[in-house]
Amino acid sequence: MSELKNLILHREGFVATIQLNRPQALNALNLELMNELISTFESLDKDDSVRCIVLTGNEKAFAAGADIKEMANASAVEMLERDQFSKWDKIRKVKKPIIAAVSGFALGGGCELMMHCDIVIASETAKIGQPEINIGVMPGAGGTQRLTRAVGKVLAMELVLTGRFLSAEEALKAGLINRVVPVEFYLEEAQKLAAEIANRPPVAVRLAKEAILKSFDTTIEMGLEYERKNFYMLFATEDMKEGMAAFVEKRKPEWKGK
């Protein structure tokens, strides 16, 4: 992997932690950072020594939004040709679980990036929202779609049309995040959960994540069929044989990811 300018990458066991590292700009998501982030996700997804990924910022900001300076003078045609948000689809296609560890601001593109993750651990200081309306635009990286699916139409309408921020407790109550912890523990808690997931059979984790995400794209009938096929497919894995044998023999399984 080439040297990272806007990210810090840390590994421990089967868990890789990516830290957004533009603190002077509250981790604003400029094009360079997003290109680095996407290529890092793709590299880690292919790395068998990584089973779960944590994405974080710092205590003050997960990410305070897109870099407005890069867009302020752009024309509609320039934005259409740049098509910067289409690259975000590559994050959605990452097969390994991604846990967001969020503290401080997760706004606009930061909120959208958070919602691309599979699980969210937030500190008590988290402020989450889609305030694009306040600068004359609207969410463009999935905010109107993912937020509505997560919290429902009426709350999504309020947040997007007013730009109001949710507190961590409000986001928890709305079902947007998994849990709220004291600020000094938010990253540790996310990494602890990532290690727990990384201690599960990797192929089963991958197919289970796929099946859950499929539920957003299809009917219940097609989703059930997809789930069933993934379930049956796991009977071709060594880990399935090991898991069931360990259960019968009352011992701890040893996963090979095969």
C-alpha positions as a LaTeX table, in Angstrom:
\begin{tabular}{lrrr}
\hline
Residue & $x$ (\AA) & $y$ (\AA) & $z$ (\AA) \\
\hline
Met1 & 0.00 & 0.00 & 0.00 \\
Ser2 & 1.38 & 3.44 & $-0.92$ \\
Glu3 & 2.14 & 6.02 & 1.76 \\
Leu4 & $-1.01$ & 7.59 & 3.19 \\
Lys5 & $-1.26$ & 11.36 & 3.40 \\
Asn6 & $-4.74$ & 11.85 & 4.86 \\
Leu7 & $-5.18$ & 8.59 & 6.80 \\
Ile8 & $-3.48$ & 6.67 & 9.59 \\
Leu9 & $-3.68$ & 2.88 & 9.39 \\
His10 & $-3.24$ & 0.68 & 12.45 \\
Arg11 & $-3.53$ & $-3.11$ & 12.75 \\
Glu12 & $-4.01$ & $-5.29$ & 15.79 \\
Gly13 & $-4.78$ & $-8.96$ & 15.37 \\
Phe14 & $-7.41$ & $-9.41$ & 12.69 \\
Val15 & $-8.66$ & $-5.80$ & 13.04 \\
Ala16 & $-7.51$ & $-2.84$ & 10.92 \\
Thr17 & $-8.32$ & 0.69 & 12.09 \\
Ile18 & $-8.43$ & 3.54 & 9.59 \\
Gln19 & $-8.25$ & 7.04 & 11.09 \\
Leu20 & $-9.20$ & 10.06 & 9.01 \\
Asn21 & $-6.33$ & 12.50 & 9.50 \\
Arg22 & $-7.15$ & 16.05 & 8.44 \\
Pro23 & $-7.65$ & 17.49 & 11.95 \\
Gln24 & $-7.06$ & 21.07 & 10.85 \\
Ala25 & $-10.13$ & 20.79 & 8.59 \\
Leu26 & $-12.24$ & 18.70 & 11.01 \\
Asn27 & $-11.55$ & 15.73 & 8.70 \\
Ala28 & $-13.44$ & 17.32 & 5.81 \\
Leu29 & $-13.72$ & 14.78 & 3.02 \\
Asn30 & $-11.79$ & 16.22 & 0.09 \\
Leu31 & $-11.23$ & 14.27 & $-3.14$ \\
Glu32 & $-7.71$ & 13.23 & $-2.18$ \\
Leu33 & $-8.80$ & 11.81 & 1.17 \\
Met34 & $-11.72$ & 9.91 & $-0.37$ \\
Asn35 & $-9.50$ & 8.40 & $-3.06$ \\
Glu36 & $-7.06$ & 7.24 & $-0.37$ \\
Leu37 & $-9.89$ & 5.90 & 1.78 \\
Ile38 & $-11.51$ & 3.93 & $-1.03$ \\
Ser39 & $-8.21$ & 2.39 & $-2.15$ \\
Thr40 & $-7.38$ & 1.50 & 1.47 \\
Phe41 & $-10.78$ & $-0.17$ & 1.95 \\
Glu42 & $-10.28$ & $-2.17$ & $-1.25$ \\
Ser43 & $-6.77$ & $-3.23$ & $-0.21$ \\
Leu44 & $-7.91$ & $-4.34$ & 3.27 \\
Asp45 & $-10.86$ & $-6.19$ & 1.77 \\
Lys46 & $-8.42$ & $-8.36$ & $-0.20$ \\
Asp47 & $-6.13$ & $-8.94$ & 2.79 \\
Asp48 & $-6.78$ & $-12.29$ & 4.49 \\
Ser49 & $-5.06$ & $-11.07$ & 7.66 \\
Val50 & $-7.89$ & $-8.53$ & 8.16 \\
Arg51 & $-11.34$ & $-9.71$ & 9.17 \\
Cys52 & $-12.98$ & $-6.50$ & 10.41 \\
Ile53 & $-12.34$ & $-2.78$ & 9.79 \\
Val54 & $-12.84$ & 0.18 & 12.14 \\
Leu55 & $-13.22$ & 3.67 & 10.65 \\
Thr56 & $-12.73$ & 6.66 & 12.92 \\
Gly57 & $-11.71$ & 10.32 & 13.08 \\
Asn58 & $-10.75$ & 12.06 & 16.32 \\
Glu59 & $-12.58$ & 13.21 & 19.45 \\
Lys60 & $-13.58$ & 16.53 & 17.89 \\
Ala61 & $-14.80$ & 15.24 & 14.52 \\
Phe62 & $-15.45$ & 11.98 & 12.75 \\
Ala63 & $-15.85$ & 14.09 & 9.61 \\
Ala64 & $-17.51$ & 17.50 & 9.45 \\
Gly65 & $-18.62$ & 17.08 & 5.83 \\
Ala66 & $-17.32$ & 17.40 & 2.31 \\
Asp67 & $-14.62$ & 19.97 & 1.55 \\
Ile68 & $-16.77$ & 22.94 & 0.49 \\
Lys69 & $-13.77$ & 24.79 & $-0.95$ \\
Glu70 & $-13.50$ & 22.14 & $-3.68$ \\
Met71 & $-17.12$ & 22.67 & $-4.73$ \\
Ala72 & $-17.89$ & 26.35 & $-4.09$ \\
Asn73 & $-17.02$ & 27.57 & $-7.61$ \\
Ala74 & $-17.91$ & 24.44 & $-9.59$ \\
Ser75 & $-20.59$ & 24.47 & $-12.27$ \\
Ala76 & $-23.30$ & 21.83 & $-12.61$ \\
Val77 & $-21.50$ & 20.35 & $-15.62$ \\
Glu78 & $-18.21$ & 20.24 & $-13.70$ \\
Met79 & $-19.89$ & 18.42 & $-10.83$ \\
Leu80 & $-21.56$ & 16.04 & $-13.26$ \\
Glu81 & $-18.25$ & 15.25 & $-14.93$ \\
Arg82 & $-16.42$ & 14.93 & $-11.61$ \\
Asp83 & $-19.14$ & 12.54 & $-10.36$ \\
Gln84 & $-17.29$ & 12.31 & $-7.08$ \\
Phe85 & $-19.96$ & 10.43 & $-5.17$ \\
Ser86 & $-20.13$ & 7.49 & $-7.59$ \\
Lys87 & $-16.81$ & 6.30 & $-6.14$ \\
Trp88 & $-18.53$ & 5.87 & $-2.77$ \\
Asp89 & $-20.31$ & 2.80 & $-4.18$ \\
Lys90 & $-17.00$ & 0.98 & $-3.77$ \\
Ile91 & $-17.30$ & 1.40 & 0.02 \\
Arg92 & $-20.75$ & $-0.19$ & $-0.07$ \\
Lys93 & $-19.23$ & $-3.17$ & $-1.88$ \\
Val94 & $-16.58$ & $-3.89$ & 0.79 \\
Lys95 & $-17.26$ & $-7.46$ & 1.90 \\
Lys96 & $-15.77$ & $-7.25$ & 5.39 \\
Pro97 & $-17.70$ & $-5.61$ & 8.24 \\
Ile98 & $-16.95$ & $-1.93$ & 8.83 \\
Ile99 & $-17.53$ & $-0.36$ & 12.26 \\
Ala100 & $-17.64$ & 3.42 & 12.56 \\
Ala101 & $-16.23$ & 4.90 & 15.78 \\
Val102 & $-17.79$ & 8.37 & 15.90 \\
Ser103 & $-17.04$ & 11.29 & 18.18 \\
Gly104 & $-17.87$ & 14.95 & 17.70 \\
Phe105 & $-19.18$ & 16.06 & 14.31 \\
Ala106 & $-20.49$ & 13.57 & 11.75 \\
Leu107 & $-22.16$ & 15.99 & 9.38 \\
Gly108 & $-23.10$ & 15.99 & 5.71 \\
Gly109 & $-20.63$ & 13.74 & 3.94 \\
Gly110 & $-19.42$ & 12.64 & 7.38 \\
Cys111 & $-22.88$ & 11.39 & 8.26 \\
Glu112 & $-23.16$ & 9.71 & 4.87 \\
Leu113 & $-19.78$ & 8.03 & 5.35 \\
Met114 & $-20.90$ & 6.84 & 8.79 \\
Met115 & $-24.05$ & 5.37 & 7.24 \\
His116 & $-21.94$ & 3.45 & 4.71 \\
Cys117 & $-20.57$ & 1.52 & 7.70 \\
Asp118 & $-22.30$ & $-1.57$ & 9.09 \\
Ile119 & $-22.22$ & $-0.77$ & 12.81 \\
Val120 & $-21.79$ & 2.57 & 14.60 \\
Ile121 & $-20.34$ & 3.18 & 18.07 \\
Ala122 & $-20.65$ & 6.83 & 19.12 \\
Ser123 & $-19.29$ & 8.93 & 21.94 \\
Glu124 & $-21.58$ & 11.06 & 24.09 \\
Thr125 & $-20.31$ & 14.14 & 22.22 \\
Ala126 & $-21.42$ & 12.98 & 18.76 \\
Lys127 & $-23.42$ & 15.45 & 16.66 \\
Ile128 & $-24.94$ & 13.82 & 13.59 \\
Gly129 & $-26.80$ & 15.45 & 10.73 \\
Gln130 & $-27.22$ & 16.45 & 7.09 \\
Pro131 & $-26.95$ & 20.28 & 7.14 \\
Glu132 & $-26.34$ & 20.74 & 3.39 \\
Ile133 & $-29.56$ & 22.76 & 3.14 \\
Asn134 & $-27.78$ & 25.58 & 5.00 \\
Ile135 & $-25.34$ & 26.09 & 2.11 \\
Gly136 & $-27.94$ & 25.92 & $-0.65$ \\
Val137 & $-27.73$ & 22.25 & $-1.62$ \\
Met138 & $-28.88$ & 18.85 & $-0.32$ \\
Pro139 & $-27.27$ & 15.49 & 0.52 \\
Gly140 & $-25.60$ & 13.91 & $-2.51$ \\
Ala141 & $-23.77$ & 10.83 & $-1.21$ \\
Gly142 & $-26.79$ & 8.85 & $-0.09$ \\
Gly143 & $-28.09$ & 10.99 & 2.77 \\
Thr144 & $-31.70$ & 11.21 & 1.62 \\
Gln145 & $-31.83$ & 7.46 & 1.00 \\
Arg146 & $-29.87$ & 5.87 & 3.86 \\
Leu147 & $-31.08$ & 8.29 & 6.52 \\
Thr148 & $-34.71$ & 7.71 & 5.54 \\
Arg149 & $-34.26$ & 3.94 & 5.64 \\
Ala150 & $-32.60$ & 4.19 & 9.05 \\
Val151 & $-34.85$ & 6.65 & 10.90 \\
Gly152 & $-38.05$ & 6.89 & 8.82 \\
Lys153 & $-39.57$ & 9.55 & 6.60 \\
Val154 & $-40.72$ & 12.15 & 9.09 \\
Leu155 & $-37.46$ & 12.45 & 11.02 \\
Ala156 & $-35.38$ & 12.34 & 7.82 \\
Met157 & $-37.52$ & 15.15 & 6.39 \\
Glu158 & $-36.97$ & 17.26 & 9.50 \\
Leu159 & $-33.23$ & 16.72 & 9.58 \\
Val160 & $-32.61$ & 17.26 & 5.86 \\
Leu161 & $-34.96$ & 20.23 & 5.44 \\
Thr162 & $-33.82$ & 22.10 & 8.56 \\
Gly163 & $-30.21$ & 20.93 & 8.88 \\
Arg164 & $-30.73$ & 20.15 & 12.57 \\
Phe165 & $-28.15$ & 17.95 & 14.30 \\
Leu166 & $-29.04$ & 14.85 & 16.29 \\
Ser167 & $-27.37$ & 14.31 & 19.65 \\
Ala168 & $-25.85$ & 10.90 & 20.29 \\
Glu169 & $-28.81$ & 9.91 & 22.46 \\
Glu170 & $-31.31$ & 11.06 & 19.82 \\
Ala171 & $-29.45$ & 9.08 & 17.15 \\
Leu172 & $-29.49$ & 6.01 & 19.37 \\
Lys173 & $-33.23$ & 6.34 & 20.02 \\
Ala174 & $-33.86$ & 6.80 & 16.27 \\
Gly175 & $-31.95$ & 3.60 & 15.42 \\
Leu176 & $-29.16$ & 5.36 & 13.52 \\
Ile177 & $-26.36$ & 4.10 & 15.77 \\
Asn178 & $-25.77$ & 1.01 & 17.90 \\
Arg179 & $-24.61$ & 2.40 & 21.22 \\
Val180 & $-23.33$ & 5.50 & 23.04 \\
Val181 & $-20.30$ & 5.39 & 25.32 \\
Pro182 & $-18.18$ & 7.97 & 27.18 \\
Val183 & $-15.86$ & 9.86 & 24.85 \\
Glu184 & $-12.73$ & 8.27 & 26.30 \\
Phe185 & $-13.97$ & 4.79 & 25.34 \\
Tyr186 & $-15.64$ & 5.17 & 21.93 \\
Leu187 & $-12.68$ & 3.92 & 19.84 \\
Glu188 & $-11.77$ & 1.18 & 22.31 \\
Glu189 & $-15.39$ & $-0.01$ & 22.32 \\
Ala190 & $-15.49$ & $-0.13$ & 18.51 \\
Gln191 & $-12.20$ & $-2.02$ & 18.33 \\
Lys192 & $-13.41$ & $-4.44$ & 21.01 \\
Leu193 & $-16.54$ & $-5.16$ & 18.98 \\
Ala194 & $-14.47$ & $-5.51$ & 15.81 \\
Ala195 & $-12.23$ & $-8.07$ & 17.55 \\
Glu196 & $-15.34$ & $-10.00$ & 18.63 \\
Ile197 & $-16.61$ & $-10.12$ & 15.03 \\
Ala198 & $-13.11$ & $-10.98$ & 13.76 \\
Asn199 & $-13.23$ & $-14.00$ & 16.09 \\
Arg200 & $-16.17$ & $-15.41$ & 14.12 \\
Pro201 & $-15.92$ & $-17.55$ & 10.93 \\
Pro202 & $-14.96$ & $-15.08$ & 8.16 \\
Val203 & $-16.91$ & $-16.61$ & 5.27 \\
Ala204 & $-20.10$ & $-16.83$ & 7.35 \\
Val205 & $-19.62$ & $-13.21$ & 8.48 \\
Arg206 & $-19.19$ & $-12.09$ & 4.87 \\
Leu207 & $-22.28$ & $-13.92$ & 3.60 \\
Ala208 & $-24.38$ & $-12.78$ & 6.56 \\
Lys209 & $-23.43$ & $-9.14$ & 5.89 \\
Glu210 & $-24.33$ & $-9.60$ & 2.21 \\
Ala211 & $-27.73$ & $-11.05$ & 3.10 \\
Ile212 & $-28.58$ & $-8.20$ & 5.49 \\
Leu213 & $-27.63$ & $-5.56$ & 2.91 \\
Lys214 & $-29.63$ & $-7.42$ & 0.25 \\
Ser215 & $-32.79$ & $-6.82$ & 2.32 \\
Phe216 & $-32.61$ & $-3.12$ & 1.37 \\
Asp217 & $-32.47$ & $-3.87$ & $-2.36$ \\
Thr218 & $-35.17$ & $-6.44$ & $-2.93$ \\
Thr219 & $-38.51$ & $-7.94$ & $-1.94$ \\
Ile220 & $-38.91$ & $-10.15$ & 1.11 \\
Glu221 & $-39.36$ & $-13.19$ & $-1.13$ \\
Met222 & $-36.15$ & $-12.59$ & $-3.08$ \\
Gly223 & $-34.32$ & $-11.67$ & 0.12 \\
Leu224 & $-35.35$ & $-14.94$ & 1.77 \\
Glu225 & $-34.20$ & $-16.87$ & $-1.28$ \\
Tyr226 & $-30.84$ & $-15.07$ & $-1.19$ \\
Glu227 & $-30.46$ & $-15.80$ & 2.51 \\
Arg228 & $-31.31$ & $-19.48$ & 2.01 \\
Lys229 & $-28.73$ & $-19.91$ & $-0.76$ \\
Asn230 & $-26.04$ & $-18.24$ & 1.35 \\
Phe231 & $-26.95$ & $-20.54$ & 4.24 \\
Tyr232 & $-26.66$ & $-23.64$ & 2.07 \\
Met233 & $-23.41$ & $-22.38$ & 0.53 \\
Leu234 & $-21.76$ & $-22.33$ & 3.96 \\
Phe235 & $-22.11$ & $-26.11$ & 4.14 \\
Ala236 & $-19.27$ & $-26.23$ & 1.60 \\
Thr237 & $-16.86$ & $-24.53$ & 4.02 \\
Glu238 & $-14.33$ & $-26.09$ & 6.36 \\
Asp239 & $-15.43$ & $-23.62$ & 9.03 \\
Met240 & $-18.98$ & $-25.02$ & 9.01 \\
Lys241 & $-17.63$ & $-28.53$ & 9.62 \\
Glu242 & $-15.30$ & $-27.21$ & 12.34 \\
Gly243 & $-18.02$ & $-25.11$ & 14.00 \\
Met244 & $-20.53$ & $-27.92$ & 14.24 \\
Ala245 & $-17.90$ & $-30.45$ & 15.31 \\
Ala246 & $-16.69$ & $-28.09$ & 18.04 \\
Phe247 & $-20.27$ & $-27.59$ & 19.23 \\
Val248 & $-20.87$ & $-31.35$ & 19.46 \\
Glu249 & $-17.48$ & $-31.93$ & 21.13 \\
Lys250 & $-17.99$ & $-29.00$ & 23.52 \\
Arg251 & $-14.76$ & $-27.22$ & 22.59 \\
Lys252 & $-13.78$ & $-23.84$ & 21.11 \\
Pro253 & $-13.71$ & $-23.81$ & 17.27 \\
Glu254 & $-10.63$ & $-22.80$ & 15.30 \\
Trp255 & $-11.65$ & $-20.83$ & 12.23 \\
Lys256 & $-9.59$ & $-21.00$ & 9.03 \\
Gly257 & $-11.67$ & $-18.72$ & 6.83 \\
Lys258 & $-12.15$ & $-21.55$ & 4.32 \\
\hline
\end{tabular}
